[in-house]
Amino acid sequence: MTQLNDAVKNEIAKVSEVSQYLWQREWAERNGGNISVDLTDIYGDVGEVNSPEKALPLQLPMESAGRIYYVKGTGQRIRELRDPDYAGCILRINDQANGYRILWGGKASDNFAPTSEFISHIKILVAKRQAGSDHKSVVHTHPLELIALSHHPDISKSSELFTYTCWKMLPEVRAFVPRGVGMIPYCLPSSEELADGTTASLLVNDVAVWEKHGATASGADVLQAFDFIDVANKGAKLYLMCTSAGYEPEGVTKENMEILKQEFNL
């Protein structure tokens, strides 16, 4: 088995940490949710690879050719990423961007394969890199309150209204999710339509909410990606707590949020 350097080990340890947060919050039922990390810049020399090349079901962007990623396996449970070489793997995309070889991990199965949402994650990471972002990680999970709010007949129809609903509940949501939340209308899971919509949304928003499904964010590492979703979900949770108590929350005014934006250079 390939020996990992300290930089790669550190990123994999963050994956394990975040995976347990997602499970403990009930955001990752069964095999729900996924995590991917671009390790290309820190992985080092690949050396001789003995594992067989496997085909991908869909063509990846050519910009991902030759790059190295850690990713959860298809059918594997988020909670199982406490053992990252069991439920996940490090793989290298081939030069045609239509196949891969596993470099490390994938112990859960002889037929181990990356999540079916891999194309969505790769498109996000490629687009972020092309835009000059330092984001190298993607987290997709099923945060309860963001999903519940995405069922709202009015709020779910507008990214601006969804964002304001979360922002107004707590100044920290405005501060730590400064680019807001983008709403992706319901799409078939793992579809290219969903991948493309999410990629476009995350170029302008911190969090993309998949209507009636879940949320996705990218970050410099998995901890930052998790934080974006966690903080946004706090806003949704507070809003739903107020409406469950029988009243529409007043919320922080738009004027006060504008002052917050100027004072903290958001």
C-alpha positions in Angstrom: 0.0 0.0 0.0 1.3 3.5 -0.9 2.8 5.4 2.0 1.2 8.9 2.3 3.1 12.0 3.2 2.2 14.1 6.2 0.4 16.8 4.1 -1.9 14.2 2.6 -2.4 12.4 5.9 -3.5 15.8 7.4 -6.2 16.3 4.7 -7.4 12.7 5.1 -7.7 13.2 8.9 -9.9 16.2 8.3 -12.2 14.1 6.1 -12.6 11.6 9.0 -13.3 14.4 11.4 -16.0 16.0 9.2 -17.6 12.6 8.4 -18.3 12.1 12.1 -19.9 15.5 12.4 -22.2 14.8 9.5 -23.2 11.4 11.0 -23.7 12.8 14.5 -26.0 15.6 13.2 -28.2 13.0 11.4 -27.1 14.6 8.1 -25.9 11.3 6.5 -28.4 8.5 6.6 -27.2 5.2 5.2 -24.8 6.0 2.3 -26.1 9.6 1.9 -23.6 12.4 1.3 -20.2 12.5 -0.2 -16.8 14.1 0.3 -14.0 14.7 -2.3 -10.6 16.4 -2.0 -8.1 17.4 -4.7 -4.7 16.2 -3.4 -2.8 16.8 -6.6 -0.6 19.6 -5.4 0.5 17.8 -2.2 0.5 14.1 -3.2 4.0 14.0 -4.6 5.4 11.3 -6.9 2.8 8.6 -7.8 5.4 6.0 -8.7 4.5 2.7 -10.2 0.8 1.9 -10.0 -0.2 -1.8 -9.9 -3.9 -1.4 -9.7 -6.0 -1.9 -12.8 -7.4 1.0 -14.7 -11.2 1.3 -14.4 -13.6 3.1 -16.6 -15.8 6.0 -15.4 -19.5 6.0 -16.4 -19.3 9.5 -17.7 -16.6 11.7 -19.3 -15.0 14.0 -16.8 -13.7 17.5 -17.8 -10.4 17.2 -19.5 -8.9 19.7 -17.0 -9.2 16.8 -14.4 -6.9 14.5 -16.4 -3.9 13.3 -14.4 -5.2 14.8 -11.2 -5.3 13.0 -7.9 -8.4 13.0 -5.6 -9.6 11.4 -2.4 -13.3 10.4 -2.6 -15.9 8.4 -0.8 -16.8 5.1 -2.5 -20.2 4.4 -4.0 -22.5 2.8 -1.5 -20.2 3.5 1.4 -21.5 5.2 4.5 -20.2 8.6 5.6 -19.8 7.3 9.2 -17.4 4.6 7.8 -15.0 7.3 6.8 -13.7 7.0 10.3 -11.6 4.4 8.5 -10.7 6.5 5.4 -8.9 3.7 3.5 -12.0 1.5 3.9 -14.8 3.7 2.8 -12.8 6.0 0.6 -9.8 5.9 -1.8 -7.2 8.1 -3.4 -7.3 7.8 -7.2 -5.6 9.2 -10.2 -7.7 10.2 -13.3 -6.2 8.9 -16.5 -4.9 11.2 -19.3 -8.2 10.9 -21.2 -10.3 11.8 -18.2 -12.5 8.8 -18.7 -11.0 6.3 -16.2 -8.9 6.0 -13.1 -6.5 3.9 -11.0 -6.8 3.6 -7.2 -3.5 4.6 -5.5 -4.6 4.0 -1.9 -7.6 2.7 0.1 -10.8 1.2 -1.3 -10.6 -1.7 1.1 -14.4 -2.0 1.4 -14.8 -4.0 -1.9 -12.8 -5.7 -4.6 -15.0 -3.6 -7.0 -14.5 -0.4 -5.2 -15.6 2.7 -7.2 -16.0 6.4 -6.5 -19.4 7.8 -5.7 -21.9 8.3 -8.5 -21.7 12.1 -7.6 -18.0 12.2 -8.4 -18.6 14.0 -11.7 -20.4 16.8 -9.8 -17.5 17.2 -7.4 -14.9 17.2 -10.1 -16.8 19.8 -12.1 -17.0 22.0 -9.0 -13.3 21.6 -8.2 -12.2 22.2 -11.8 -14.4 25.4 -12.1 -13.0 26.7 -8.8 -9.4 26.2 -9.9 -10.1 27.9 -13.2 -11.6 30.8 -11.3 -8.5 31.2 -9.2 -10.1 29.9 -6.0 -8.1 28.0 -3.4 -11.0 25.5 -2.9 -9.8 21.9 -3.1 -12.6 20.1 -1.2 -16.3 19.4 -1.7 -18.8 18.3 0.9 -22.4 17.1 0.0 -24.7 16.2 2.9 -28.3 16.2 4.0 -28.7 19.0 6.6 -32.2 18.7 8.1 -33.2 22.3 8.4 -31.9 23.4 5.0 -33.8 20.6 3.4 -37.0 21.4 5.4 -36.7 25.0 4.3 -36.2 23.9 0.7 -39.8 22.5 0.8 -41.2 25.9 1.6 -43.6 26.9 -1.3 -42.3 30.5 -1.5 -38.8 30.6 0.0 -37.6 27.7 -2.0 -38.3 29.5 -5.3 -35.8 32.3 -4.8 -32.1 32.1 -3.9 -32.3 35.7 -2.7 -35.2 35.1 -0.4 -33.7 31.8 0.8 -30.4 33.6 1.6 -32.1 36.5 3.4 -34.3 34.0 5.4 -31.1 32.4 6.7 -29.1 35.6 7.0 -31.6 37.5 9.1 -31.8 35.0 11.9 -28.2 35.6 13.2 -25.5 38.1 12.4 -22.9 35.2 12.2 -24.8 33.7 9.2 -24.5 36.9 7.3 -20.8 37.1 8.3 -19.7 33.5 7.7 -21.9 32.7 4.7 -21.2 36.1 3.0 -22.0 35.0 -0.6 -25.3 33.4 0.4 -27.2 30.3 -0.6 -28.1 29.3 -4.1 -31.2 27.2 -4.7 -31.0 24.4 -7.3 -34.5 23.3 -8.4 -35.1 19.6 -8.0 -33.1 17.5 -10.3 -32.5 13.7 -10.6 -29.6 12.8 -8.2 -26.3 12.3 -9.8 -27.5 13.9 -13.1 -25.3 16.2 -15.3 -28.1 18.8 -14.9 -27.6 18.8 -11.2 -23.8 18.8 -11.5 -23.8 21.8 -13.9 -26.3 23.7 -11.8 -24.3 23.2 -8.6 -21.1 24.2 -10.3 -22.6 27.4 -11.5 -24.2 28.2 -8.2 -21.0 27.6 -6.2 -19.1 30.1 -8.4 -21.2 32.9 -6.8 -22.6 31.4 -3.6 -21.0 29.7 -0.5 -23.7 27.0 -0.3 -25.8 25.3 -3.0 -29.1 23.8 -1.7 -30.5 21.0 -3.8 -34.3 21.4 -3.5 -35.8 18.6 -1.3 -32.5 16.8 -1.3 -29.4 18.3 0.4 -26.7 20.9 0.3 -23.2 21.2 -1.2 -20.3 23.5 -0.5 -16.6 23.8 -1.4 -13.7 25.0 0.7 -10.0 25.2 0.9 -10.4 22.1 3.0 -13.3 19.9 4.1 -13.6 21.8 7.4 -14.3 25.1 5.6 -16.8 23.4 3.3 -18.5 21.9 6.3 -18.6 25.3 8.1 -20.4 27.0 5.2 -23.2 24.4 5.4 -23.2 24.2 9.2 -23.6 28.0 9.6 -26.2 28.3 6.8 -28.2 25.5 8.5 -28.2 27.4 11.8 -30.1 30.2 10.1 -32.6 27.8 8.6 -33.0 26.0 12.0 -33.6 29.2 13.9 -36.2 30.3 11.3 -38.1 27.0 11.6 -37.9 27.1 15.4 -39.7 30.5 15.4 -42.4 29.5 12.9 -42.9 26.2 14.8 -43.4 28.3 17.9 -46.2 30.1 16.1 -44.7 33.4 15.0 -42.9 34.8 12.0 -39.5 36.0 13.2 -38.8 39.7 12.8 -35.1 39.0 12.0 -32.2 41.4 11.6 -33.2 44.2 9.3 -31.7 44.6 5.8 -30.4 48.0 7.0 -28.6 46.5 9.9 -27.2 43.7 7.7 -25.9 46.3 5.3 -24.1 48.0 8.3 -22.7 44.6 9.2 -21.4 44.1 5.7 -19.7 47.5 5.6 -18.1 47.2 9.1 -16.8 43.7 8.5 -16.0 44.2 4.8 -18.1 41.3 3.7 
